[in-house]
Amino acid sequence: MLIGTYYHTLEAGGRVSLPKSFRQQAEKWVITRGLDGGLFLFPAKDFQTRLQAISQTHEFTKKANRDFVRLMTNEAQQVSADKSGRVKLPSYLTAYADLKKDLVVVGSLEYVELWDRNTYHKYLDELEKNAENIAEQL
């Protein structure tokens, strides 16, 4: 289970430290585009399983399915933490998510999200305004 909010800094060379509790979940990770402004970081073993489930649930012939798989895989890259627990983020993904110096590393149950700190807090402020509505829709 990947939970919690951690504040980190984007280091030279595009590296970020993963919290120890996250590093204990997997040795290899897949980093890819997020859907709301950040990046997704999946344990590698779960990434393939999750996308296979989507492919099996939704027909290959549906354009939305093909497009979603493209979004999740075309720019994905496998990464591993070094001895200090840091992963190197591809520059094209840091540019996509507009990651600067101050980052937020968030556990979202089965995956990790990486956000620019300011972007994350703006998003969270809007999310909290609609919390009751979101809960009722589930």
Secondary structure, 3 states (H helix, E strand, C coil): CEEEEEEEECECCCEEECCHHHHCCCCEEEEEECCCCCEEEEEHHHHHHHHHHHHHHCCCCCHHHHHHHHHHHCCCEEEECCCCCEEECCHHHHHHCCCCCEEEEEEEECCEEEEEHHHHHHHHHHHHHCHHHHHHHC
